[in-house]
Amino acid sequence: MPLVAHNKLPTFERLRGEGTSVLPPNRASQQDIRELHIGLLNMMPDAALAATERQFFRLIGESNPIAQFYVHPFTLPELERSADAQAYVNEFYEPFDKVREEGLDALIVTGANVTGPELARQPFWQPLIGVIDWAIDNVTSTLCSCLATHAMLQFRYEQHRVAQPDKIWGVFPHRVVDKQHPLVNDVNTRFDVPHSRWNAITREQFDAAGLHVLVESEQVDVHLATSADGLRVVFFQGHPEYDTISLLKEYKREVDLYASGQRDDYPPFPEHYFPVREKALLNEYRSRVDAALAANRQPPEFPERLISPRLDNTWHDTAEAVVSNWLGVVYQVTHSDRRIPFMEGVDPDNPLGLY
């Protein structure tokens, strides 16, 4: 939580200029240890529903321990579910009408799987717009992940995602381009982020939309950006919430599609992810799969147990720090009544006092 500038010590102003959270006494007097209610709009398909839920819950739970976090998962009824997944949603998820009535302090919107290139033709399109429009007016901050970022850029900023010739897939180095913003306060200036997408919003598109870019990559462009006010909307284009084995699971799924004839080409490796030894094991496995298919035999078991223990995670600590920073600034400016986005004295157009 932030320092309180309870006197005129010059260090407070110096730290504030460096991006450290420092509250003036009048703001600090309005702070108390209280609950934060965070919505999780989980639009992921059945196979990834629970895993995505766990990943974001983990990041929230590992952030600042002073606040008490209540996370409210919900989804959109327009998304088709299996009977088992729908039963899980019915038992454990909340209807959006209940979430809207009780209010939220912050909202996370996950990505989703789509069919076809046009987002506006997806079954979730209009319902998602309804949730986002409500959140913009009633929630302190909304964090959009991957496809949710692409959807938000399209329907609110008229910036359409650009299809890529090859899938952006792997773990890529990034750098912080605005070190003073509270969301990247005290994080590594260079760090990795996993990506898994066929489309991109470019830096030029973020700039054209008037958004504020905080983190980008020479290889895969923008990862982290905010709305012009610095907080109302936060955009992730990558997947910092991924587990260490998430890309391994995706790779295994693509290999299974190849082995079952549902994919013509053998999948490439996710970039900057598998160590040399593991690549050798996987290349050997590919030879065994091709030999089995040529002989009309069942392919061998995927060597996941040999691969997963040796994978490195080079992104989670920074992801945890960014989410912690995000919830910290939400905590500082949010009204104790979560049906009111900002506390008294906070400028909704510049809640962080940055611009």
Sequence and secondary structure as in RCSB ss.txt:
>XXXX:A:sequence
MPLVAHNKLPTFERLRGEGTSVLPPNRASQQDIRELHIGLLNMMPDAALAATERQFFRLIGESNPIAQFYVHPFT
LPELERSADAQAYVNEFYEPFDKVREEGLDALIVTGANVTGPELARQPFWQPLIGVIDWAIDNVTSTLCSCLATH
AMLQFRYEQHRVAQPDKIWGVFPHRVVDKQHPLVNDVNTRFDVPHSRWNAITREQFDAAGLHVLVESEQVDVHLA
TSADGLRVVFFQGHPEYDTISLLKEYKREVDLYASGQRDDYPPFPEHYFPVREKALLNEYRSRVDAALAANRQPP
EFPERLISPRLDNTWHDTAEAVVSNWLGVVYQVTHSDRRIPFMEGVDPDNPLGLY
>XXXX:A:secstr
  EE  S  HHHHHHHHTT  EE HHHHTT    EEEEEEE    HHHHHHHHHHHHHHHHTS SSSEEEEEEE 
 TTS   HHHHHHHHHH   HHHHHHH  SEEEE     SSS GGGSTTHHHHHHHHHHHHHH SEEEEETHHHH
HHHHHHH    EEEEEEEEEEEEEEES TTSGGGTTS SEEEEEEEEEEE  HHHHHHTT EEEEEETTTEEEEE
E TTSSSEEEESS TT  TTHHHHHHHHHHHHHHTTS SS     BTTS HHHHHHHHHHHHHHHHHHHTT    
   HHHHGGG    SHHHHHHHHHHHHHHHHHHB SSTTSSB TT  TTSTTS  
